Amino acid sequence: MSDLEQVLSRLAADAAFADALRERPQTVLRGYDLGGDDLRRLEAVLGGAVTLAQLLEPGSAS
């Protein structure tokens, strides 16, 4: 499982993690190896532009 998949799984399952991620992303994401594309996808989910389901859809280009 990639680091992005780990973050997204935790985001979906843990409301406290989601809140912390919105408040202090640099601290919360320390230890995860996320590239620029990963961070853009994560920002899209947090901003409401994309749902987790859409992002994780097979063949999704988001």
N, C-alpha and C positions, 0 to 999 in steps of 0.2 A: 504494500500500500504506500503510495507516494505521500510526502508530507502534506501536500494540498488536500489529498483525500482524507488524511487524518484530521486536519483542521476542519474541513467541511463536515465530517462525521461528528466531531465533537461539537461543532456549532449547532448542528441539528438536534443533538441530544442533551445539551447542557446550557440552560438559560444563563447561568452565572458566567460561563465562559463567553457566551455571546455578548453579554453586557460588558465584560472586561475587555473583550476584543474591540468593541466600539469606543471604549473610554481610553484604553492604553494599548493600542495595537503593537507598538514596538516591544513593549515588555512581554505581552502575552505570546507574541510570535517568536520570541527569542528561543533558539534551539530547533526551530523548524527551518528547513532549507527550501525557501520559496524564491523563485525567480520572478522577473518582472511580469511575465504573462500570468503566473499564479496569483500575484498580488492584484493585478487588474481584475481577474475573475473573482477573487475574494471581495474586492471593493464593489463589484457589480452586485454581488449577493447582499452585502451589507447595506448598500444604497437602495436596494429594492428593484433595481433594473432587471435582475435575473433571479429566478427562484433556484433553490438548491436542486430541485427536480430537473429544471431546464438545463442547468449546468452539468449535471451528471448524466444527462441523456446520451446514449451512444451516438457518436457522429456529430455531437454538438460542437460548433465552431466558436462558441462564446469565449 
